[in-house]
Amino acid sequence: MVEVTMYATAMCPYCNYAERLLRAKGVAEISKVRVDLEPARRAEMVGKTGKRTVPQIYIGEFHVGGYEDLVALDRAGKLDPMLTADAA
């Protein structure tokens, strides 16, 4: 599996939904960046993604976007190949 990073907050339901979907796909480790606890990391997220909302999800170096973008990738059949190390 490739590295998955998710910018998130504690009270974000879409962060929880995204984590649940990724776990169902076999992702054992999600590197969470809690932007509610580290304001400098929120600025980092906005600088990298141009987005202010969470979750912001990376699979390897690829910026997926938010939860709806993650679901769209899954429905299109593109999420599973992205999660394998060979696709990185």
C-alpha positions as a printed NumPy array, in Angstrom:
array([[  0.   ,   0.   ,   0.   ],
       [  1.069,   3.542,  -0.688],
       [  1.162,   6.168,   2.028],
       [ -2.149,   7.882,   2.697],
       [ -2.181,  11.299,   4.355],
       [ -5.322,  13.063,   5.458],
       [ -5.661,  16.602,   6.756],
       [ -8.54 ,  16.393,   9.235],
       [-10.244,  17.747,  12.342],
       [-11.748,  15.862,  15.272],
       [-15.34 ,  16.946,  14.617],
       [-15.438,  16.416,  10.841],
       [-17.938,  13.714,   9.819],
       [-16.545,  13.576,   6.263],
       [-13.095,  12.867,   7.689],
       [-14.599,   9.888,   9.503],
       [-16.397,   8.717,   6.344],
       [-13.175,   8.981,   4.332],
       [-11.245,   7.037,   6.955],
       [-13.946,   4.346,   7.026],
       [-13.829,   3.965,   3.232],
       [-10.036,   3.789,   3.181],
       [-10.002,   1.197,   5.976],
       [-12.595,  -0.867,   4.066],
       [-10.195,  -0.785,   1.102],
       [ -7.466,  -2.287,   3.27 ],
       [ -5.533,   0.844,   4.22 ],
       [ -4.052,   0.016,   7.611],
       [ -2.144,   3.237,   8.198],
       [ -3.47 ,   6.742,   7.588],
       [ -1.183,   9.595,   8.488],
       [ -3.567,  12.163,   9.971],
       [ -2.64 ,  15.804,  10.186],
       [ -4.938,  17.426,  12.746],
       [ -5.322,  20.991,  11.539],
       [ -7.587,  21.84 ,  14.484],
       [ -4.707,  21.163,  16.879],
       [ -1.925,  22.642,  14.739],
       [ -2.942,  25.909,  13.041],
       [  0.362,  26.074,  11.14 ],
       [ -0.529,  22.756,   9.499],
       [ -3.837,  24.277,   8.291],
       [ -1.834,  26.999,   6.558],
       [  0.36 ,  24.253,   5.077],
       [ -2.764,  22.433,   3.814],
       [ -4.179,  25.574,   2.202],
       [ -0.821,  26.315,   0.606],
       [ -0.517,  22.801,  -0.835],
       [ -4.11 ,  22.238,  -1.903],
       [ -5.676,  25.671,  -2.294],
       [ -8.57 ,  24.304,  -0.203],
       [ -9.735,  25.363,   3.253],
       [-12.028,  22.439,   3.994],
       [-11.252,  19.026,   5.447],
       [-10.638,  16.303,   4.708],
       [ -7.899,  16.845,   2.173],
       [ -6.553,  13.447,   1.183],
       [ -3.282,  12.444,  -0.44 ],
       [ -2.536,   9.003,  -1.811],
       [  1.209,   9.01 ,  -2.189],
       [  1.971,  12.359,  -3.793],
       [ -1.423,  12.58 ,  -5.541],
       [ -3.908,  15.058,  -4.073],
       [ -7.265,  13.29 ,  -4.196],
       [ -9.248,  16.158,  -2.711],
       [-12.049,  15.647,  -0.203],
       [-14.413,  12.843,   0.686],
       [-16.643,  13.265,  -2.366],
       [-13.579,  13.138,  -4.621],
       [-12.471,   9.931,  -2.868],
       [-15.898,   8.357,  -3.425],
       [-15.87 ,   9.431,  -7.089],
       [-12.486,   7.732,  -7.57 ],
       [-13.857,   4.581,  -5.969],
       [-17.003,   4.562,  -8.099],
       [-14.897,   5.051, -11.225],
       [-12.794,   2.015, -10.274],
       [ -9.64 ,   4.111,  -9.89 ],
       [ -9.164,   4.028,  -6.113],
       [ -8.055,   0.415,  -5.684],
       [ -5.202,   0.668,  -8.236],
       [ -4.029,   3.915,  -6.612],
       [ -3.788,   2.232,  -3.221],
       [ -1.405,  -0.487,  -4.401],
       [  2.318,   0.116,  -4.175],
       [  2.701,  -0.709,  -7.896],
       [  0.549,   2.305,  -8.823],
       [  2.656,   4.776,  -6.838]])
